[in-house]
Amino acid sequence: MSTDLFAKYDVPVPRYTSYPTVPEWHTTPTTDQWITSMGAALALSMQFQRGWTALPAGQAINNPLVGNYRTKDDKFVSMACLQAAKYWPEACEIVGRPELATDERFADTASITANASVAHELLAEVFAQHTVDEWREKLEPFSGQWTVVQDTLEAAADRQSVANGYVQDCVTADGLTFQLAAAPVQFGDEAAKPSRAPEFNEHGDAILESIGLDMDAIIDLKVKGVVA
C-alpha cells in the first residue's frame, strides 16, 4: 500500500460546516482511512521497528496491467489499470519494451485478454530487472494507475503520510514517546492528534475538587473505600 496512489487518483473531498461557530471539518483521503484502520498494527510496527506487509495477491488472469510485480530488490510494484488496451501501448514504452505495443497478441482488449498470461510473463521479466526505486522513477510519467507496495513502516514514513499528518507523535504519562495513526477527520485542515488514555484514576481528585470537595473530604472518601 502507498499514499502516492491515493494522492494521485483520489476524488476531491467534500467539506461540511455544521454551525457557524464550529470549525470547518472534512474527511481526509482514503490513505488516512486505511492507515487508521490499521492503527493498532501500525503502532506496534513503529514501536518494534518491524515492517509488516501482506503477501501480494495473485495476478489478474485476464489483465496483465492489474496485479503485483516483483522487482529486482524483492519489492513489489502494483499495477491497477483496469482498461488494459488503453494503457498497454504507453506501458510498453515506459517499461522499455516498445515492440510489444504493436504485437498482434496485444492489439486490443480481446487479444490482451486472450494472451494475458503471456503478457504477464513478459512484464514480470521486465520488472525483475530493476529495483523499486528505479521503477518509481521510470513510472513517474505513466498516466495509468500504479503504486509501490509498502509495508507498515514504509507507509508511516511515506512523504504523503508525513505531509498530511497521518501519523502523530504521542507521549505516555511517564514521558516516553510513541506514534499512533491519526483519525481520518480534520478540523480546520488540522490533523486530529490522538492522545493517550488516562492512567487509573488519574483525574479522580481533580473531578472531586471540581464539584466542591476539599482534599480532606477526598481523603476521607478514599479511606472509607467510597472512591479509589
C-alpha positions as CSV (number, residue, x, y, z in Angstrom):
1,M,0.0,0.0,0.0
2,S,1.2,3.5,-0.8
3,T,-0.1,7.0,-0.3
4,D,1.2,8.0,-3.8
5,L,-1.7,6.1,-5.5
6,F,-4.4,7.8,-3.4
7,A,-2.9,11.2,-3.6
8,K,-2.7,11.0,-7.4
9,Y,-6.1,9.5,-8.2
10,D,-8.4,10.4,-5.3
11,V,-11.6,12.4,-6.0
12,P,-11.9,15.8,-4.3
13,V,-13.1,15.6,-0.7
14,P,-16.3,17.4,0.2
15,R,-16.3,19.8,3.1
16,Y,-19.1,20.4,5.7
17,T,-19.8,23.0,8.3
18,S,-22.4,22.2,11.0
19,Y,-22.7,25.6,12.6
20,P,-21.0,29.0,12.1
21,T,-19.1,28.6,15.4
22,V,-17.8,25.1,14.6
23,P,-14.5,24.9,12.7
24,E,-14.9,23.5,9.2
25,W,-14.2,19.8,9.1
26,H,-13.8,17.2,6.4
27,T,-12.7,13.7,5.9
28,T,-9.2,13.1,4.6
29,P,-8.4,11.0,1.6
30,T,-8.6,7.2,1.6
31,T,-5.0,6.9,2.6
32,D,-5.7,8.2,6.1
33,Q,-8.7,5.9,6.5
34,W,-6.6,3.0,5.6
35,I,-3.8,4.0,8.0
36,T,-6.4,4.5,10.7
37,S,-8.0,1.1,10.1
38,M,-4.5,-0.4,10.5
39,G,-3.8,1.8,13.5
40,A,-3.0,-0.9,16.1
41,A,-0.8,-2.8,13.7
42,L,0.9,0.4,12.6
43,A,1.6,1.4,16.2
44,L,3.1,-1.9,17.1
45,S,5.1,-1.9,13.8
46,M,6.6,1.5,14.6
47,Q,7.2,0.6,18.3
48,F,9.2,-2.6,17.4
49,Q,10.6,-1.1,14.1
50,R,9.5,-4.1,12.1
51,G,7.7,-3.6,8.8
52,W,4.7,-5.8,8.3
53,T,3.0,-6.3,4.9
54,A,0.6,-8.8,3.4
55,L,1.8,-11.1,0.7
56,P,0.8,-9.8,-2.7
57,A,-2.3,-11.4,-4.2
58,G,-2.2,-13.4,-7.3
59,Q,-2.1,-11.9,-10.8
60,A,-5.4,-11.0,-12.5
61,I,-5.9,-13.7,-15.0
62,N,-7.3,-11.6,-17.8
63,N,-5.4,-8.3,-17.5
64,P,-1.6,-8.1,-17.3
65,L,-1.9,-4.4,-16.1
66,V,-3.7,-5.4,-12.9
67,G,-1.6,-7.2,-10.3
68,N,1.7,-7.1,-8.4
69,Y,5.2,-7.4,-10.0
70,R,8.3,-8.4,-8.1
71,T,11.3,-6.0,-8.5
72,K,15.0,-6.8,-8.5
73,D,15.3,-6.0,-4.8
74,D,12.3,-8.2,-3.8
75,K,9.8,-5.3,-3.5
76,F,6.6,-5.1,-5.5
77,V,5.0,-2.7,-7.9
78,S,1.2,-2.8,-8.0
79,M,-0.5,-2.1,-11.3
80,A,-4.2,-1.2,-11.3
81,C,-5.0,-0.2,-14.9
82,L,-8.5,-1.7,-15.5
83,Q,-8.5,-0.5,-19.1
84,A,-5.7,-2.7,-20.4
85,A,-6.0,-1.8,-24.1
86,K,-6.0,2.0,-23.3
87,Y,-2.8,1.8,-21.2
88,W,-0.9,-1.0,-22.9
89,P,1.0,1.0,-25.6
90,E,2.2,3.6,-23.1
91,A,3.1,0.9,-20.5
92,C,5.2,-0.9,-23.1
93,E,7.1,2.3,-23.8
94,I,7.6,3.1,-20.1
95,V,9.0,-0.4,-19.2
96,G,11.3,-0.4,-22.2
97,R,9.5,-2.9,-24.4
98,P,8.0,-0.7,-27.2
99,E,7.8,-3.6,-29.7
100,L,5.1,-5.2,-27.5
101,A,2.8,-2.2,-28.2
102,T,2.4,-3.3,-31.8
103,D,2.5,-7.0,-31.1
104,E,-0.7,-8.6,-32.6
105,R,-1.1,-10.7,-29.5
106,F,-1.9,-7.4,-27.6
107,A,-3.6,-5.4,-30.3
108,D,-6.9,-4.8,-28.4
109,T,-8.9,-5.8,-25.3
110,A,-9.9,-9.2,-26.7
111,S,-6.4,-10.2,-27.7
112,I,-4.9,-8.9,-24.5
113,T,-7.4,-10.9,-22.5
114,A,-6.7,-14.0,-24.6
115,N,-2.9,-13.6,-24.1
116,A,-2.9,-12.2,-20.6
117,S,-0.7,-15.0,-19.2
118,V,1.9,-14.4,-21.9
119,A,1.8,-10.6,-21.3
120,H,2.2,-11.2,-17.6
121,E,5.3,-13.3,-18.0
122,L,6.8,-10.7,-20.3
123,L,6.1,-7.9,-17.8
124,A,7.3,-10.0,-14.9
125,E,10.7,-10.4,-16.6
126,V,11.0,-6.7,-17.2
127,F,10.0,-5.7,-13.6
128,A,12.6,-8.1,-12.2
129,Q,15.4,-6.2,-14.0
130,H,15.2,-3.0,-11.9
131,T,14.9,-2.0,-8.2
132,V,11.7,-0.5,-6.8
133,D,13.4,2.9,-6.6
134,E,14.3,2.7,-10.3
135,W,10.7,1.8,-11.1
136,R,9.4,4.8,-9.1
137,E,11.4,7.0,-11.5
138,K,10.5,5.1,-14.6
139,L,6.8,5.0,-13.9
140,E,6.5,8.6,-12.7
141,P,5.3,9.9,-16.1
142,F,3.0,6.9,-16.7
143,S,-0.7,8.1,-16.9
144,G,-2.0,4.7,-15.8
145,Q,-2.7,3.7,-12.2
146,W,0.2,2.2,-10.2
147,T,1.9,2.3,-6.8
148,V,4.7,0.7,-4.9
149,V,3.6,-1.9,-2.3
150,Q,4.7,-0.7,1.1
151,D,4.9,-2.3,4.5
152,T,3.6,-0.6,7.6
153,L,6.9,1.2,8.4
154,E,7.2,2.4,4.8
155,A,3.6,3.7,4.8
156,A,4.1,5.5,8.1
157,A,7.2,7.2,6.8
158,D,5.9,7.9,3.3
159,R,6.2,11.6,2.3
160,Q,2.4,11.9,1.9
161,S,1.8,10.4,5.3
162,V,4.2,12.9,6.9
163,A,2.9,15.9,4.9
164,N,-0.7,15.2,5.8
165,G,-0.1,14.4,9.5
166,Y,-1.4,10.8,9.1
167,V,0.9,9.6,11.9
168,Q,1.2,11.7,15.1
169,D,3.6,11.7,18.0
170,C,2.2,10.8,21.4
171,V,3.7,10.8,24.9
172,T,2.9,8.4,27.8
173,A,2.3,9.6,31.4
174,D,6.0,8.7,32.1
175,G,7.2,10.9,29.2
176,L,8.0,8.1,26.7
177,T,7.3,9.0,23.1
178,F,5.5,6.8,20.6
179,Q,3.4,7.2,17.4
180,L,-0.2,6.5,16.5
181,A,-2.2,6.8,13.3
182,A,-4.4,9.9,13.3
183,A,-8.2,9.7,12.9
184,P,-9.4,10.3,9.3
185,V,-11.1,13.6,10.1
186,Q,-9.6,17.1,10.1
187,F,-10.9,20.2,11.8
188,G,-9.9,23.4,10.0
189,D,-7.3,21.5,7.9
190,E,-5.5,20.4,11.1
191,A,-4.9,16.7,11.6
192,A,-6.7,15.1,14.6
193,K,-4.0,14.4,17.1
194,P,-4.5,11.2,19.1
195,S,-3.7,11.2,22.8
196,R,-3.0,8.5,25.4
197,A,-5.7,7.1,27.7
198,P,-5.6,8.4,31.3
199,E,-3.9,6.4,33.9
200,F,-6.1,4.7,36.6
201,N,-8.0,7.4,38.4
202,E,-5.6,10.0,37.1
203,H,-8.1,12.7,37.2
204,G,-10.2,11.5,40.1
205,D,-9.1,14.1,42.6
206,A,-9.5,16.9,40.2
207,I,-13.0,15.8,39.3
208,L,-14.0,15.7,43.0
209,E,-12.4,19.1,43.6
210,S,-14.4,20.5,40.7
211,I,-17.7,19.6,42.5
212,G,-16.6,21.3,45.7
213,L,-14.9,18.7,47.8
214,D,-11.6,19.7,49.5
215,M,-8.7,17.3,49.9
216,D,-9.7,16.3,53.5
217,A,-13.1,15.2,52.2
218,I,-11.5,13.4,49.3
219,I,-9.0,11.5,51.6
220,D,-11.9,10.6,53.9
221,L,-13.8,9.1,51.0
222,K,-10.7,7.1,50.0
223,V,-10.2,5.8,53.5
224,K,-13.9,4.7,53.6
225,G,-13.4,3.0,50.2
226,V,-16.0,5.1,48.5
227,V,-13.6,6.3,45.8
228,A,-10.3,4.9,44.6
